[in-house]
Structures are given as structure tokens and as C-alpha cells.
Amino acid sequence: MNKIGSAKAIRVDSSDNIFFIGGKDGLVKITSAGAESLTVESVDDTCQFNDLEVNSDGSIVLAGH
């Protein structure tokens, strides 16, 4: 995993996977086993993720500016 710095908007899904917004890395997923399995970077340097929600069907909604 990259050095993330600060994390915000931490959520845990029904399978105990952890999702959070981490610095410049954007959305990060850590599996219940502790492995990083997903990183979604911001669209560009002017875009910033601020919040997220993990829905019951597993879909993820991101909010930002």
C-alpha cells in the first residue's frame, strides 16, 4: 500500500471490508484479510473526494468537488 497520510470517510461493508478516502490515493479498499484490493484515484489534481457510502448491494457512491 502506498503511504496514504490522513484518511477520512471510513466505512465498513457487510463483509468487513474497509473503504476510506486516503489523501491523494482517492478511494481505498482494504479486504477483511488486510490486503489492499482497490484504489480509485481522483479524476485529476483539481478533483477531491470528500465522502463515500457503501450500499447494501456493494455499490459505492463518492461525493466530492
N, CA, C, O and CB atoms as a CASP TS submission, in Angstrom:
PFRMAT TS
TARGET T0000
AUTHOR 0000-0000-0000
METHOD Language model
MODEL 1
PARENT N/A
ATOM      1  N   MET     1       0.849  -1.171   0.000  1.00  0.00           N
ATOM      2  CA  MET     1       0.000   0.000   0.000  1.00  0.00           C
ATOM      3  C   MET     1       0.892   1.230   0.000  1.00  0.00           C
ATOM      4  O   MET     1       1.933   1.263   0.656  1.00  0.00           O
ATOM      5  CB  MET     1      -0.965   0.000   1.217  1.00  0.00           C
ATOM      6  N   ASN     2       0.469   2.230  -0.742  1.00  0.00           N
ATOM      7  CA  ASN     2       1.177   3.498  -0.757  1.00  0.00           C
ATOM      8  C   ASN     2       1.035   4.192   0.582  1.00  0.00           C
ATOM      9  O   ASN     2       0.116   3.903   1.348  1.00  0.00           O
ATOM     10  CB  ASN     2       0.660   4.395  -1.880  1.00  0.00           C
ATOM     11  N   LYS     3       1.947   5.106   0.858  1.00  0.00           N
ATOM     12  CA  LYS     3       1.810   5.931   2.057  1.00  0.00           C
ATOM     13  C   LYS     3       0.628   6.861   1.838  1.00  0.00           C
ATOM     14  O   LYS     3       0.639   7.670   0.911  1.00  0.00           O
ATOM     15  CB  LYS     3       3.126   6.741   2.363  1.00  0.00           C
ATOM     16  N   ILE     4      -0.388   6.753   2.680  1.00  0.00           N
ATOM     17  CA  ILE     4      -1.644   7.432   2.441  1.00  0.00           C
ATOM     18  C   ILE     4      -1.733   8.767   3.158  1.00  0.00           C
ATOM     19  O   ILE     4      -2.342   9.697   2.629  1.00  0.00           O
ATOM     20  CB  ILE     4      -2.778   6.558   2.858  1.00  0.00           C
ATOM     21  N   GLY     5      -1.159   8.896   4.323  1.00  0.00           N
ATOM     22  CA  GLY     5      -1.336  10.115   5.094  1.00  0.00           C
ATOM     23  C   GLY     5      -2.633  10.030   5.868  1.00  0.00           C
ATOM     24  O   GLY     5      -2.900   9.020   6.519  1.00  0.00           O
ATOM     25  N   SER     6      -3.434  11.063   5.810  1.00  0.00           N
ATOM     26  CA  SER     6      -4.691  11.054   6.559  1.00  0.00           C
ATOM     27  C   SER     6      -5.795  10.349   5.778  1.00  0.00           C
ATOM     28  O   SER     6      -5.800  10.332   4.547  1.00  0.00           O
ATOM     29  CB  SER     6      -5.119  12.484   6.897  1.00  0.00           C
ATOM     30  N   ALA     7      -6.723   9.771   6.524  1.00  0.00           N
ATOM     31  CA  ALA     7      -7.872   9.100   5.924  1.00  0.00           C
ATOM     32  C   ALA     7      -9.136   9.755   6.438  1.00  0.00           C
ATOM     33  O   ALA     7      -9.184  10.252   7.563  1.00  0.00           O
ATOM     34  CB  ALA     7      -7.869   7.578   6.238  1.00  0.00           C
ATOM     35  N   LYS     8     -10.167   9.749   5.590  1.00  0.00           N
ATOM     36  CA  LYS     8     -11.460  10.285   6.011  1.00  0.00           C
ATOM     37  C   LYS     8     -12.563   9.432   5.412  1.00  0.00           C
ATOM     38  O   LYS     8     -12.326   8.633   4.506  1.00  0.00           O
ATOM     39  CB  LYS     8     -11.619  11.774   5.586  1.00  0.00           C
ATOM     40  N   ALA     9     -13.773   9.610   5.930  1.00  0.00           N
ATOM     41  CA  ALA     9     -14.958   8.909   5.438  1.00  0.00           C
ATOM     42  C   ALA     9     -14.754   7.398   5.442  1.00  0.00           C
ATOM     43  O   ALA     9     -14.910   6.745   4.410  1.00  0.00           O
ATOM     44  CB  ALA     9     -15.307   9.383   4.031  1.00  0.00           C
ATOM     45  N   ILE    10     -14.410   6.848   6.590  1.00  0.00           N
ATOM     46  CA  ILE    10     -14.157   5.413   6.708  1.00  0.00           C
ATOM     47  C   ILE    10     -15.492   4.672   6.840  1.00  0.00           C
ATOM     48  O   ILE    10     -16.338   5.027   7.661  1.00  0.00           O
ATOM     49  CB  ILE    10     -13.233   5.110   7.929  1.00  0.00           C
ATOM     50  N   ARG    11     -15.661   3.626   6.006  1.00  0.00           N
ATOM     51  CA  ARG    11     -16.877   2.807   6.036  1.00  0.00           C
ATOM     52  C   ARG    11     -16.487   1.332   6.019  1.00  0.00           C
ATOM     53  O   ARG    11     -15.457   0.964   5.455  1.00  0.00           O
ATOM     54  CB  ARG    11     -17.813   3.146   4.831  1.00  0.00           C
ATOM     55  N   VAL    12     -17.305   0.497   6.632  1.00  0.00           N
ATOM     56  CA  VAL    12     -17.103  -0.954   6.640  1.00  0.00           C
ATOM     57  C   VAL    12     -18.348  -1.594   6.045  1.00  0.00           C
ATOM     58  O   VAL    12     -19.467  -1.261   6.433  1.00  0.00           O
ATOM     59  CB  VAL    12     -16.821  -1.496   8.093  1.00  0.00           C
ATOM     60  N   ASP    13     -18.152  -2.529   5.086  1.00  0.00           N
ATOM     61  CA  ASP    13     -19.312  -3.173   4.468  1.00  0.00           C
ATOM     62  C   ASP    13     -19.689  -4.445   5.237  1.00  0.00           C
ATOM     63  O   ASP    13     -19.066  -4.780   6.244  1.00  0.00           O
ATOM     64  CB  ASP    13     -19.021  -3.505   2.983  1.00  0.00           C
ATOM     65  N   SER    14     -20.705  -5.141   4.753  1.00  0.00           N
ATOM     66  CA  SER    14     -21.222  -6.330   5.439  1.00  0.00           C
ATOM     67  C   SER    14     -20.243  -7.500   5.444  1.00  0.00           C
ATOM     68  O   SER    14     -20.434  -8.460   6.191  1.00  0.00           O
ATOM     69  CB  SER    14     -22.509  -6.765   4.796  1.00  0.00           C
ATOM     70  N   SER    15     -19.196  -7.432   4.618  1.00  0.00           N
ATOM     71  CA  SER    15     -18.167  -8.479   4.586  1.00  0.00           C
ATOM     72  C   SER    15     -16.916  -8.078   5.354  1.00  0.00           C
ATOM     73  O   SER    15     -15.880  -8.733   5.243  1.00  0.00           O
ATOM     74  CB  SER    15     -17.797  -8.806   3.149  1.00  0.00           C
ATOM     75  N   ASP    16     -17.008  -7.002   6.135  1.00  0.00           N
ATOM     76  CA  ASP    16     -15.897  -6.474   6.934  1.00  0.00           C
ATOM     77  C   ASP    16     -14.744  -5.923   6.104  1.00  0.00           C
ATOM     78  O   ASP    16     -13.618  -5.836   6.593  1.00  0.00           O
ATOM     79  CB  ASP    16     -15.378  -7.546   7.834  1.00  0.00           C
ATOM     80  N   ASN    17     -15.013  -5.550   4.856  1.00  0.00           N
ATOM     81  CA  ASN    17     -14.031  -4.823   4.066  1.00  0.00           C
ATOM     82  C   ASN    17     -14.079  -3.362   4.497  1.00  0.00           C
ATOM     83  O   ASN    17     -15.148  -2.850   4.828  1.00  0.00           O
ATOM     84  CB  ASN    17     -14.303  -4.976   2.526  1.00  0.00           C
ATOM     85  N   ILE    18     -12.947  -2.696   4.497  1.00  0.00           N
ATOM     86  CA  ILE    18     -12.855  -1.300   4.916  1.00  0.00           C
ATOM     87  C   ILE    18     -12.632  -0.434   3.686  1.00  0.00           C
ATOM     88  O   ILE    18     -11.760  -0.723   2.866  1.00  0.00           O
ATOM     89  CB  ILE    18     -11.711  -1.096   5.954  1.00  0.00           C
ATOM     90  N   PHE    19     -13.413   0.617   3.559  1.00  0.00           N
ATOM     91  CA  PHE    19     -13.275   1.591   2.482  1.00  0.00           C
ATOM     92  C   PHE    19     -12.995   2.947   3.115  1.00  0.00           C
ATOM     93  O   PHE    19     -13.595   3.294   4.133  1.00  0.00           O
ATOM     94  CB  PHE    19     -14.558   1.638   1.578  1.00  0.00           C
ATOM     95  N   PHE    20     -12.091   3.711   2.521  1.00  0.00           N
ATOM     96  CA  PHE    20     -11.854   5.057   3.013  1.00  0.00           C
ATOM     97  C   PHE    20     -11.263   5.919   1.921  1.00  0.00           C
ATOM     98  O   PHE    20     -10.747   5.423   0.919  1.00  0.00           O
ATOM     99  CB  PHE    20     -10.935   5.036   4.228  1.00  0.00           C
ATOM    100  N   ILE    21     -11.349   7.214   2.132  1.00  0.00           N
ATOM    101  CA  ILE    21     -10.717   8.172   1.241  1.00  0.00           C
ATOM    102  C   ILE    21      -9.386   8.518   1.870  1.00  0.00           C
ATOM    103  O   ILE    21      -9.325   8.986   3.007  1.00  0.00           O
ATOM    104  CB  ILE    21     -11.609   9.453   1.010  1.00  0.00           C
ATOM    105  N   GLY    22      -8.320   8.284   1.123  1.00  0.00           N
ATOM    106  CA  GLY    22      -6.975   8.478   1.672  1.00  0.00           C
ATOM    107  C   GLY    22      -6.136   9.412   0.843  1.00  0.00           C
ATOM    108  O   GLY    22      -5.613   9.027  -0.203  1.00  0.00           O
ATOM    109  N   GLY    23      -6.003  10.637   1.301  1.00  0.00           N
ATOM    110  CA  GLY    23      -5.109  11.595   0.669  1.00  0.00           C
ATOM    111  C   GLY    23      -5.237  11.637  -0.831  1.00  0.00           C
ATOM    112  O   GLY    23      -6.349  11.667  -1.360  1.00  0.00           O
ATOM    113  N   LYS    24      -4.115  11.640  -1.527  1.00  0.00           N
ATOM    114  CA  LYS    24      -4.091  11.694  -2.994  1.00  0.00           C
ATOM    115  C   LYS    24      -4.481  10.367  -3.630  1.00  0.00           C
ATOM    116  O   LYS    24      -4.731  10.321  -4.835  1.00  0.00           O
ATOM    117  CB  LYS    24      -2.712  12.099  -3.477  1.00  0.00           C
ATOM    118  N   ASP    25      -4.541   9.280  -2.853  1.00  0.00           N
ATOM    119  CA  ASP    25      -4.876   7.969  -3.409  1.00  0.00           C
ATOM    120  C   ASP    25      -6.346   7.839  -3.758  1.00  0.00           C
ATOM    121  O   ASP    25      -6.712   6.916  -4.485  1.00  0.00           O
ATOM    122  CB  ASP    25      -4.497   6.886  -2.440  1.00  0.00           C
ATOM    123  N   GLY    26      -7.198   8.720  -3.272  1.00  0.00           N
ATOM    124  CA  GLY    26      -8.627   8.617  -3.548  1.00  0.00           C
ATOM    125  C   GLY    26      -9.268   7.530  -2.713  1.00  0.00           C
ATOM    126  O   GLY    26      -8.990   7.422  -1.519  1.00  0.00           O
ATOM    127  N   LEU    27     -10.126   6.720  -3.323  1.00  0.00           N
ATOM    128  CA  LEU    27     -10.828   5.648  -2.620  1.00  0.00           C
ATOM    129  C   LEU    27      -9.908   4.437  -2.478  1.00  0.00           C
ATOM    130  O   LEU    27      -9.291   3.998  -3.449  1.00  0.00           O
ATOM    131  CB  LEU    27     -12.132   5.258  -3.366  1.00  0.00           C
ATOM    132  N   VAL    28      -9.824   3.908  -1.269  1.00  0.00           N
ATOM    133  CA  VAL    28      -9.000   2.734  -0.991  1.00  0.00           C
ATOM    134  C   VAL    28      -9.888   1.676  -0.336  1.00  0.00           C
ATOM    135  O   VAL    28     -10.729   1.994   0.505  1.00  0.00           O
ATOM    136  CB  VAL    28      -7.775   3.097  -0.072  1.00  0.00           C
ATOM    137  N   LYS    29      -9.690   0.406  -0.732  1.00  0.00           N
ATOM    138  CA  LYS    29     -10.393  -0.720  -0.101  1.00  0.00           C
ATOM    139  C   LYS    29      -9.354  -1.652   0.503  1.00  0.00           C
ATOM    140  O   LYS    29      -8.392  -2.050  -0.153  1.00  0.00           O
ATOM    141  CB  LYS    29     -11.300  -1.483  -1.133  1.00  0.00           C
ATOM    142  N   ILE    30      -9.574  -1.993   1.775  1.00  0.00           N
ATOM    143  CA  ILE    30      -8.759  -2.991   2.451  1.00  0.00           C
ATOM    144  C   ILE    30      -9.685  -4.164   2.748  1.00  0.00           C
ATOM    145  O   ILE    30     -10.709  -3.997   3.411  1.00  0.00           O
ATOM    146  CB  ILE    30      -8.085  -2.418   3.769  1.00  0.00           C
ATOM    147  N   THR    31      -9.328  -5.351   2.259  1.00  0.00           N
ATOM    148  CA  THR    31     -10.184  -6.520   2.474  1.00  0.00           C
ATOM    149  C   THR    31     -10.180  -6.927   3.939  1.00  0.00           C
ATOM    150  O   THR    31      -9.344  -6.472   4.719  1.00  0.00           O
ATOM    151  CB  THR    31      -9.725  -7.695   1.598  1.00  0.00           C
ATOM    152  N   SER    32     -11.116  -7.782   4.303  1.00  0.00           N
ATOM    153  CA  SER    32     -11.186  -8.273   5.677  1.00  0.00           C
ATOM    154  C   SER    32      -9.932  -9.050   6.063  1.00  0.00           C
ATOM    155  O   SER    32      -9.651  -9.225   7.249  1.00  0.00           O
ATOM    156  CB  SER    32     -12.416  -9.151   5.859  1.00  0.00           C
ATOM    157  N   ALA    33      -9.172  -9.521   5.060  1.00  0.00           N
ATOM    158  CA  ALA    33      -7.906 -10.217   5.309  1.00  0.00           C
ATOM    159  C   ALA    33      -6.733  -9.248   5.450  1.00  0.00           C
ATOM    160  O   ALA    33      -5.620  -9.663   5.772  1.00  0.00           O
ATOM    161  CB  ALA    33      -7.624 -11.203   4.184  1.00  0.00           C
ATOM    162  N   GLY    34      -6.981  -7.945   5.207  1.00  0.00           N
ATOM    163  CA  GLY    34      -5.934  -6.935   5.375  1.00  0.00           C
ATOM    164  C   GLY    34      -5.191  -6.545   4.118  1.00  0.00           C
ATOM    165  O   GLY    34      -4.220  -5.792   4.187  1.00  0.00           O
ATOM    166  N   ALA    35      -5.625  -7.042   2.963  1.00  0.00           N
ATOM    167  CA  ALA    35      -4.951  -6.730   1.701  1.00  0.00           C
ATOM    168  C   ALA    35      -5.616  -5.550   1.002  1.00  0.00           C
ATOM    169  O   ALA    35      -6.840  -5.423   1.008  1.00  0.00           O
ATOM    170  CB  ALA    35      -4.948  -7.955   0.778  1.00  0.00           C
ATOM    171  N   GLU    36      -4.803  -4.694   0.403  1.00  0.00           N
ATOM    172  CA  GLU    36      -5.356  -3.612  -0.407  1.00  0.00           C
ATOM    173  C   GLU    36      -5.804  -4.211  -1.726  1.00  0.00           C
ATOM    174  O   GLU    36      -5.008  -4.835  -2.427  1.00  0.00           O
ATOM    175  CB  GLU    36      -4.315  -2.460  -0.629  1.00  0.00           C
ATOM    176  N   SER    37      -7.091  -4.025  -2.076  1.00  0.00           N
ATOM    177  CA  SER    37      -7.587  -4.671  -3.289  1.00  0.00           C
ATOM    178  C   SER    37      -8.171  -3.684  -4.287  1.00  0.00           C
ATOM    179  O   SER    37      -8.527  -4.075  -5.399  1.00  0.00           O
ATOM    180  CB  SER    37      -8.627  -5.696  -2.932  1.00  0.00           C
ATOM    181  N   LEU    38      -8.276  -2.428  -3.918  1.00  0.00           N
ATOM    182  CA  LEU    38      -8.881  -1.454  -4.816  1.00  0.00           C
ATOM    183  C   LEU    38      -8.364  -0.068  -4.482  1.00  0.00           C
ATOM    184  O   LEU    38      -8.344   0.329  -3.316  1.00  0.00           O
ATOM    185  CB  LEU    38     -10.419  -1.497  -4.724  1.00  0.00           C
ATOM    186  N   THR    39      -7.953   0.657  -5.485  1.00  0.00           N
ATOM    187  CA  THR    39      -7.624   2.065  -5.310  1.00  0.00           C
ATOM    188  C   THR    39      -8.204   2.805  -6.502  1.00  0.00           C
ATOM    189  O   THR    39      -7.886   2.489  -7.649  1.00  0.00           O
ATOM    190  CB  THR    39      -6.069   2.295  -5.185  1.00  0.00           C
ATOM    191  N   VAL    40      -9.049   3.784  -6.238  1.00  0.00           N
ATOM    192  CA  VAL    40      -9.637   4.606  -7.287  1.00  0.00           C
ATOM    193  C   VAL    40      -9.103   6.009  -7.101  1.00  0.00           C
ATOM    194  O   VAL    40      -9.436   6.687  -6.129  1.00  0.00           O
ATOM    195  CB  VAL    40     -11.206   4.577  -7.248  1.00  0.00           C
ATOM    196  N   GLU    41      -8.273   6.443  -8.036  1.00  0.00           N
ATOM    197  CA  GLU    41      -7.682   7.763  -7.920  1.00  0.00           C
ATOM    198  C   GLU    41      -8.657   8.837  -8.374  1.00  0.00           C
ATOM    199  O   GLU    41      -9.575   8.571  -9.149  1.00  0.00           O
ATOM    200  CB  GLU    41      -6.398   7.841  -8.729  1.00  0.00           C
ATOM    201  N   SER    42      -8.448  10.052  -7.884  1.00  0.00           N
ATOM    202  CA  SER    42      -9.238  11.188  -8.326  1.00  0.00           C
ATOM    203  C   SER    42      -9.064  11.370  -9.828  1.00  0.00           C
ATOM    204  O   SER    42      -8.052  10.961 -10.397  1.00  0.00           O
ATOM    205  CB  SER    42      -8.833  12.472  -7.566  1.00  0.00           C
ATOM    206  N   VAL    43     -10.036  11.973 -10.455  1.00  0.00           N
ATOM    207  CA  VAL    43     -10.011  12.172 -11.903  1.00  0.00           C
ATOM    208  C   VAL    43      -8.794  12.999 -12.314  1.00  0.00           C
ATOM    209  O   VAL    43      -8.113  12.660 -13.282  1.00  0.00           O
ATOM    210  CB  VAL    43     -11.305  12.859 -12.374  1.00  0.00           C
ATOM    211  N   ASP    44      -8.521  14.064 -11.596  1.00  0.00           N
ATOM    212  CA  ASP    44      -7.340  14.888 -11.844  1.00  0.00           C
ATOM    213  C   ASP    44      -6.983  15.635 -10.565  1.00  0.00           C
ATOM    214  O   ASP    44      -7.648  15.462  -9.544  1.00  0.00           O
ATOM    215  CB  ASP    44      -7.584  15.885 -13.020  1.00  0.00           C
ATOM    216  N   ASP    45      -5.948  16.461 -10.608  1.00  0.00           N
ATOM    217  CA  ASP    45      -5.489  17.161  -9.405  1.00  0.00           C
ATOM    218  C   ASP    45      -6.486  18.173  -8.866  1.00  0.00           C
ATOM    219  O   ASP    45      -6.358  18.608  -7.721  1.00  0.00           O
ATOM    220  CB  ASP    45      -4.200  17.855  -9.689  1.00  0.00           C
ATOM    221  N   THR    46      -7.474  18.557  -9.664  1.00  0.00           N
ATOM    222  CA  THR    46      -8.458  19.528  -9.188  1.00  0.00           C
ATOM    223  C   THR    46      -9.682  18.849  -8.574  1.00  0.00           C
ATOM    224  O   THR    46     -10.558  19.532  -8.041  1.00  0.00           O
ATOM    225  CB  THR    46      -8.890  20.433 -10.332  1.00  0.00           C
ATOM    226  N   CYS    47      -9.758  17.534  -8.637  1.00  0.00           N
ATOM    227  CA  CYS    47     -10.882  16.770  -8.094  1.00  0.00           C
ATOM    228  C   CYS    47     -10.498  16.198  -6.735  1.00  0.00           C
ATOM    229  O   CYS    47      -9.390  15.693  -6.558  1.00  0.00           O
ATOM    230  CB  CYS    47     -11.304  15.633  -9.065  1.00  0.00           C
ATOM    231  N   GLN    48     -11.411  16.279  -5.783  1.00  0.00           N
ATOM    232  CA  GLN    48     -11.156  15.745  -4.447  1.00  0.00           C
ATOM    233  C   GLN    48     -12.384  15.011  -3.942  1.00  0.00           C
ATOM    234  O   GLN    48     -13.488  15.555  -3.956  1.00  0.00           O
ATOM    235  CB  GLN    48     -10.763  16.871  -3.470  1.00  0.00           C
ATOM    236  N   PHE    49     -12.193  13.751  -3.487  1.00  0.00           N
ATOM    237  CA  PHE    49     -13.274  13.003  -2.857  1.00  0.00           C
ATOM    238  C   PHE    49     -13.408  13.462  -1.413  1.00  0.00           C
ATOM    239  O   PHE    49     -12.403  13.646  -0.727  1.00  0.00           O
ATOM    240  CB  PHE    49     -13.019  11.468  -2.932  1.00  0.00           C
ATOM    241  N   ASN    50     -14.643  13.651  -0.943  1.00  0.00           N
ATOM    242  CA  ASN    50     -14.876  14.097   0.422  1.00  0.00           C
ATOM    243  C   ASN    50     -15.656  13.097   1.271  1.00  0.00           C
ATOM    244  O   ASN    50     -15.483  13.045   2.488  1.00  0.00           O
ATOM    245  CB  ASN    50     -15.602  15.395   0.399  1.00  0.00           C
ATOM    246  N   ASP    51     -16.508  12.309   0.634  1.00  0.00           N
ATOM    247  CA  ASP    51     -17.344  11.383   1.401  1.00  0.00           C
ATOM    248  C   ASP    51     -17.672  10.179   0.530  1.00  0.00           C
ATOM    249  O   ASP    51     -17.550  10.234  -0.694  1.00  0.00           O
ATOM    250  CB  ASP    51     -18.650  12.078   1.899  1.00  0.00           C
ATOM    251  N   LEU    52     -18.085   9.098   1.165  1.00  0.00           N
ATOM    252  CA  LEU    52     -18.474   7.894   0.429  1.00  0.00           C
ATOM    253  C   LEU    52     -19.547   7.161   1.195  1.00  0.00           C
ATOM    254  O   LEU    52     -19.731   7.352   2.398  1.00  0.00           O
ATOM    255  CB  LEU    52     -17.263   6.974   0.183  1.00  0.00           C
ATOM    256  N   GLU    53     -20.250   6.316   0.466  1.00  0.00           N
ATOM    257  CA  GLU    53     -21.240   5.426   1.064  1.00  0.00           C
ATOM    258  C   GLU    53     -21.132   4.077   0.361  1.00  0.00           C
ATOM    259  O   GLU    53     -20.990   4.020  -0.861  1.00  0.00           O
ATOM    260  CB  GLU    53     -22.697   6.018   0.950  1.00  0.00           C
ATOM    261  N   VAL    54     -21.198   3.004   1.123  1.00  0.00           N
ATOM    262  CA  VAL    54     -21.216   1.647   0.577  1.00  0.00           C
ATOM    263  C   VAL    54     -22.638   1.131   0.744  1.00  0.00           C
ATOM    264  O   VAL    54     -23.113   0.964   1.868  1.00  0.00           O
ATOM    265  CB  VAL    54     -20.160   0.701   1.296  1.00  0.00           C
ATOM    266  N   ASN    55     -23.314   0.880  -0.362  1.00  0.00           N
ATOM    267  CA  ASN    55     -24.699   0.418  -0.342  1.00  0.00           C
ATOM    268  C   ASN    55     -24.786  -1.076  -0.057  1.00  0.00           C
ATOM    269  O   ASN    55     -23.796  -1.796  -0.186  1.00  0.00           O
ATOM    270  CB  ASN    55     -25.380   0.734  -1.667  1.00  0.00           C
ATOM    271  N   SER    56     -25.961  -1.536   0.328  1.00  0.00           N
ATOM    272  CA  SER    56     -26.153  -2.941   0.680  1.00  0.00           C
ATOM    273  C   SER    56     -25.876  -3.900  -0.481  1.00  0.00           C
ATOM    274  O   SER    56     -25.578  -5.073  -0.259  1.00  0.00           O
ATOM    275  CB  SER    56     -27.558  -3.147   1.175  1.00  0.00           C
ATOM    276  N   ASP    57     -25.976  -3.402  -1.718  1.00  0.00           N
ATOM    277  CA  ASP    57     -25.683  -4.247  -2.881  1.00  0.00           C
ATOM    278  C   ASP    57     -24.201  -4.239  -3.254  1.00  0.00           C
ATOM    279  O   ASP    57     -23.804  -4.863  -4.238  1.00  0.00           O
ATOM    280  CB  ASP    57     -26.507  -3.791  -4.072  1.00  0.00           C
ATOM    281  N   GLY    58     -23.375  -3.526  -2.462  1.00  0.00           N
ATOM    282  CA  GLY    58     -21.931  -3.483  -2.714  1.00  0.00           C
ATOM    283  C   GLY    58     -21.471  -2.321  -3.568  1.00  0.00           C
ATOM    284  O   GLY    58     -20.270  -2.104  -3.731  1.00  0.00           O
ATOM    285  N   SER    59     -22.415  -1.573  -4.114  1.00  0.00           N
ATOM    286  CA  SER    59     -22.014  -0.404  -4.916  1.00  0.00           C
ATOM    287  C   SER    59     -21.519   0.714  -4.006  1.00  0.00           C
ATOM    288  O   SER    59     -21.902   0.805  -2.839  1.00  0.00           O
ATOM    289  CB  SER    59     -23.196   0.100  -5.787  1.00  0.00           C
ATOM    290  N   ILE    60     -20.666   1.556  -4.562  1.00  0.00           N
ATOM    291  CA  ILE    60     -20.048   2.636  -3.800  1.00  0.00           C
ATOM    292  C   ILE    60     -20.411   3.952  -4.438  1.00  0.00           C
ATOM    293  O   ILE    60     -20.336   4.099  -5.658  1.00  0.00           O
ATOM    294  CB  ILE    60     -18.515   2.469  -3.725  1.00  0.00           C
ATOM    295  N   VAL    61     -20.809   4.919  -3.614  1.00  0.00           N
ATOM    296  CA  VAL    61     -21.130   6.262  -4.074  1.00  0.00           C
ATOM    297  C   VAL    61     -20.094   7.210  -3.495  1.00  0.00           C
ATOM    298  O   VAL    61     -19.846   7.207  -2.289  1.00  0.00           O
ATOM    299  CB  VAL    61     -22.579   6.683  -3.661  1.00  0.00           C
ATOM    300  N   LEU    62     -19.483   8.027  -4.364  1.00  0.00           N
ATOM    301  CA  LEU    62     -18.480   9.003  -3.936  1.00  0.00           C
ATOM    302  C   LEU    62     -19.023  10.409  -4.127  1.00  0.00           C
ATOM    303  O   LEU    62     -19.724  10.689  -5.100  1.00  0.00           O
ATOM    304  CB  LEU    62     -17.157   8.821  -4.722  1.00  0.00           C
ATOM    305  N   ALA    63     -18.700  11.277  -3.205  1.00  0.00           N
ATOM    306  CA  ALA    63     -19.065  12.701  -3.322  1.00  0.00           C
ATOM    307  C   ALA    63     -17.797  13.529  -3.202  1.00  0.00           C
ATOM    308  O   ALA    63     -16.864  13.160  -2.490  1.00  0.00           O
ATOM    309  CB  ALA    63     -20.114  13.122  -2.225  1.00  0.00           C
ATOM    310  N   GLY    64     -17.777  14.627  -3.891  1.00  0.00           N
ATOM    311  CA  GLY    64     -16.599  15.489  -3.830  1.00  0.00           C
ATOM    312  C   GLY    64     -16.789  16.728  -4.664  1.00  0.00           C
ATOM    313  O   GLY    64     -17.906  17.111  -5.012  1.00  0.00           O
ATOM    314  N   HIS    65     -15.678  17.341  -4.972  1.00  0.00           N
ATOM    315  CA  HIS    65     -15.714  18.538  -5.815  1.00  0.00           C
ATOM    316  C   HIS    65     -14.479  18.600  -6.670  1.00  0.00           C
ATOM    317  O   HIS    65     -14.317  19.536  -7.453  1.00  0.00           O
ATOM    318  CB  HIS    65     -15.836  19.807  -4.969  1.00  0.00           C
TER
END
